[in-house]
């Protein structure tokens, strides 16, 4: 039985929405999903929102999160589904695509499909260490920098900071290390390019447009750059994000 907290509404084909690192299902409030012609399934990933972290495996992993999602979808009797994954949620979506034949199309929203660089892996470990000692300091510093042209006083920034502060330090550390441990999924995307849409904020401080040009050189996948957006493009340009999602999965 799954321990994941979720919210489900709407009718039609099923679309699973997976939030990112430090987030919860509340992040999807910035998109007006209730008016759309599909069934939305919003899920709190382990250790985030109202979902407990109960991994007994030796090493933190995205696969554990994906297995928990599969369990929940089986309990909900979902026959097939599409996935929209923001940032870390995109990494879980890639695992779902690999694990579960019921998973059809995948939208990677401010996410990617490659393994972390050596330097990035070191940074993930550093973050895990910091949050176990000074969680609030890390959250206060990390979240504003994800936006393009937003400052610390903006309501969306404050809302996300307050949400992240509710998380246990050990859950944040787990997620950081799970992202560090994830495997490269380039082959998965190369073999199924029509099943993927990548939405990239033009000013995303985590993934550059140049990096994308290099990675997609030989992959005919759908790729869109979102103007006036950083890593939080669902907040910074919600109408464009929603249109792109509907056009792709519809």
C-alpha positions as CSV (number, residue, x, y, z in Angstrom):
1,X,0.0,0.0,0.0
2,X,1.3,3.5,-0.9
3,X,1.9,6.1,1.8
4,X,1.7,9.0,-0.6
5,X,-0.6,12.0,-0.1
6,X,-2.4,13.1,-3.3
7,X,-5.2,15.1,-4.7
8,X,-7.3,14.0,-7.7
9,X,-9.9,16.0,-9.7
10,X,-11.4,16.3,-13.2
11,X,-12.5,13.9,-15.9
12,X,-10.9,12.4,-18.9
13,X,-7.5,10.9,-19.5
14,X,-5.2,10.9,-16.5
15,X,-2.3,13.3,-16.1
16,X,0.1,12.8,-13.1
17,X,1.8,16.0,-11.8
18,X,5.0,15.5,-9.9
19,X,6.5,18.5,-8.0
20,X,10.2,19.4,-7.6
21,X,12.8,19.5,-4.9
22,X,11.5,21.4,-1.8
23,X,8.0,21.6,-3.2
24,X,4.7,19.8,-2.8
25,X,1.4,19.5,-4.7
26,X,0.7,23.2,-3.8
27,X,3.1,24.3,-6.5
28,X,0.4,23.3,-9.1
29,X,-1.9,25.9,-7.7
30,X,-0.2,28.4,-10.1
31,X,-1.7,26.5,-13.0
32,X,-5.5,26.5,-13.5
33,X,-5.8,22.8,-13.9
34,X,-9.4,22.4,-12.7
35,X,-10.8,23.8,-15.9
36,X,-8.8,21.5,-18.2
37,X,-10.3,18.4,-20.0
38,X,-8.4,15.7,-18.2
39,X,-8.1,14.1,-14.8
40,X,-5.3,15.7,-12.7
41,X,-3.5,13.5,-10.1
42,X,-1.3,15.7,-8.0
43,X,1.1,13.6,-5.8
44,X,3.3,14.6,-2.9
45,X,6.6,12.7,-3.4
46,X,8.1,10.9,-0.4
47,X,9.4,13.3,2.3
48,X,7.5,16.2,0.7
49,X,4.2,17.8,1.6
50,X,2.1,15.3,3.5
51,X,3.9,12.2,2.3
52,X,6.2,10.3,4.7
53,X,9.7,9.1,3.8
54,X,9.9,5.4,4.5
55,X,12.7,4.1,2.3
56,X,14.5,1.1,3.9
57,X,16.9,0.7,1.0
58,X,20.6,1.3,1.5
59,X,20.9,4.3,-0.9
60,X,18.5,7.2,-1.6
61,X,17.1,6.9,-5.1
62,X,14.6,8.4,-7.6
63,X,13.5,4.8,-8.3
64,X,12.1,4.4,-4.8
65,X,10.0,7.5,-5.3
66,X,8.8,6.2,-8.7
67,X,7.9,2.8,-7.2
68,X,5.8,4.5,-4.6
69,X,4.0,6.5,-7.3
70,X,3.3,3.3,-9.3
71,X,1.8,1.7,-6.1
72,X,-0.5,4.6,-5.7
73,X,-1.6,4.7,-9.3
74,X,-2.3,0.9,-9.1
75,X,-4.5,1.5,-6.1
76,X,-6.3,4.3,-7.9
77,X,-6.9,1.8,-10.8
78,X,-5.3,4.1,-13.4
79,X,-5.1,2.2,-16.7
80,X,-2.7,4.6,-18.4
81,X,-1.4,8.1,-17.8
82,X,0.8,11.0,-18.9
83,X,3.3,12.7,-16.5
84,X,4.3,16.3,-16.0
85,X,7.4,16.5,-13.8
86,X,8.9,19.7,-12.5
87,X,12.7,19.6,-11.9
88,X,13.2,16.6,-9.5
89,X,9.7,15.4,-10.4
90,X,11.0,15.1,-14.0
91,X,13.7,12.7,-12.7
92,X,10.9,10.6,-11.1
93,X,8.9,10.8,-14.3
94,X,11.8,9.3,-16.3
95,X,11.9,6.4,-13.8
96,X,8.2,5.9,-14.3
97,X,8.6,5.9,-18.1
98,X,11.2,3.1,-17.7
99,X,9.4,1.1,-15.1
100,X,5.7,1.3,-16.0
101,X,4.2,0.5,-19.5
102,X,1.1,2.5,-18.4
103,X,3.2,5.7,-18.5
104,X,2.9,7.2,-22.0
105,X,3.9,10.8,-22.6
106,X,6.3,12.7,-20.3
107,X,6.7,16.5,-19.9
108,X,10.0,17.5,-18.4
109,X,9.4,20.9,-16.9
110,X,12.6,22.7,-16.0
111,X,14.2,19.2,-15.8
112,X,16.6,17.1,-17.7
113,X,17.6,13.5,-18.5
114,X,21.3,13.3,-17.9
115,X,23.4,12.3,-14.9
116,X,24.9,14.9,-12.6
117,X,28.4,16.2,-13.4
118,X,31.1,15.4,-10.9
119,X,30.9,18.9,-9.5
120,X,27.1,18.8,-9.3
121,X,27.3,15.5,-7.4
122,X,29.7,17.1,-4.8
123,X,27.2,20.0,-4.5
124,X,24.3,17.6,-3.8
125,X,26.3,16.1,-0.9
126,X,27.2,19.6,0.4
127,X,23.5,20.5,0.3
128,X,22.6,17.3,2.3
129,X,25.2,18.3,4.9
130,X,24.0,21.9,5.1
131,X,20.3,21.1,5.6
132,X,20.9,18.8,8.5
133,X,22.6,21.7,10.3
134,X,20.9,24.8,9.0
135,X,17.8,24.0,7.0
136,X,16.1,27.4,7.2
137,X,19.2,29.2,6.1
138,X,19.6,27.0,3.1
139,X,15.9,27.4,2.1
140,X,16.0,31.1,2.5
141,X,19.0,31.4,0.2
142,X,18.1,28.7,-2.4
143,X,14.6,29.5,-3.5
144,X,14.7,33.1,-4.6
145,X,17.6,32.3,-6.9
146,X,15.4,29.9,-8.9
147,X,13.3,32.8,-10.3
148,X,14.0,35.3,-13.0
149,X,13.3,38.9,-12.0
150,X,11.7,38.0,-8.7
151,X,12.8,39.3,-5.3
152,X,12.5,37.8,-1.8
153,X,9.4,39.8,-1.0
154,X,7.3,38.4,-3.8
155,X,4.3,36.4,-2.6
156,X,5.2,33.3,-4.7
157,X,8.7,33.3,-3.3
158,X,7.5,33.6,0.3
159,X,4.9,30.9,-0.2
160,X,7.5,28.4,-1.6
161,X,10.0,29.3,1.2
162,X,7.3,28.6,3.9
163,X,6.3,25.4,2.2
164,X,9.9,24.2,2.1
165,X,10.5,25.0,5.8
166,X,7.8,22.5,6.7
167,X,10.0,19.7,5.4
168,X,12.3,17.7,7.7
169,X,16.0,18.3,7.2
170,X,16.5,14.5,6.7
171,X,13.9,14.5,3.9
172,X,15.6,17.4,2.1
173,X,19.0,15.6,2.5
174,X,17.5,12.3,1.2
175,X,16.1,14.0,-2.0
176,X,19.4,15.8,-2.7
177,X,21.3,12.5,-2.4
178,X,18.7,10.7,-4.5
179,X,19.2,13.3,-7.3
180,X,23.0,12.8,-7.0
181,X,22.6,9.0,-7.4
182,X,20.3,9.1,-10.4
183,X,21.4,7.4,-13.7
184,X,21.6,8.9,-17.1
185,X,18.4,8.5,-19.1
186,X,19.6,9.8,-22.5
187,X,19.0,6.4,-24.2
188,X,15.4,6.3,-22.9
189,X,14.7,9.6,-24.5
190,X,16.6,8.8,-27.7
191,X,14.6,5.6,-28.2
192,X,11.2,7.3,-27.5
193,X,11.6,10.9,-28.6
194,X,7.9,11.3,-29.6
195,X,6.9,10.6,-26.0
196,X,8.8,13.6,-24.5
197,X,8.3,17.3,-24.3
198,X,11.0,19.5,-22.7
199,X,10.0,22.9,-21.4
200,X,13.0,25.1,-20.5
201,X,13.0,28.5,-18.9
202,X,15.2,30.8,-21.0
203,X,16.9,32.2,-17.9
204,X,17.0,28.9,-15.9
205,X,20.1,29.3,-13.5
206,X,20.4,25.5,-13.2
207,X,20.4,24.4,-16.8
208,X,21.7,26.6,-19.6
209,X,20.2,26.8,-23.1
210,X,23.7,26.0,-24.4
211,X,23.7,22.8,-22.5
212,X,20.4,21.8,-24.0
213,X,21.6,22.5,-27.5
214,X,24.5,20.2,-26.9
215,X,22.4,17.4,-25.4
216,X,19.7,17.5,-28.0
217,X,22.0,17.6,-31.0
218,X,21.1,14.1,-32.1
219,X,17.7,13.7,-30.4
220,X,14.5,14.8,-32.4
221,X,12.5,15.5,-29.2
222,X,10.0,18.3,-28.7
223,X,11.8,21.2,-27.0
224,X,10.4,24.7,-26.1
225,X,12.1,27.7,-24.6
226,X,9.9,29.6,-22.2
227,X,10.5,33.4,-22.4
228,X,10.7,35.6,-19.2
229,X,11.2,32.5,-17.0
230,X,13.9,30.9,-14.9
231,X,13.6,27.5,-13.1
232,X,10.1,28.2,-11.9
233,X,8.4,28.7,-15.3
234,X,5.1,27.4,-14.1
235,X,4.9,30.5,-11.9
236,X,6.6,33.0,-14.2
237,X,4.7,32.1,-17.4
238,X,1.8,29.8,-16.4
239,X,-0.4,30.4,-19.4
240,X,2.4,29.3,-21.8
241,X,3.2,26.3,-19.7
242,X,-0.4,25.1,-19.5
243,X,-0.9,25.6,-23.3
244,X,2.2,23.7,-24.1
245,X,1.3,20.8,-21.8
246,X,-2.2,20.5,-23.2
247,X,-1.0,20.8,-26.9
248,X,1.4,17.9,-26.2
249,X,-0.6,15.5,-24.1
250,X,-4.0,16.3,-25.6
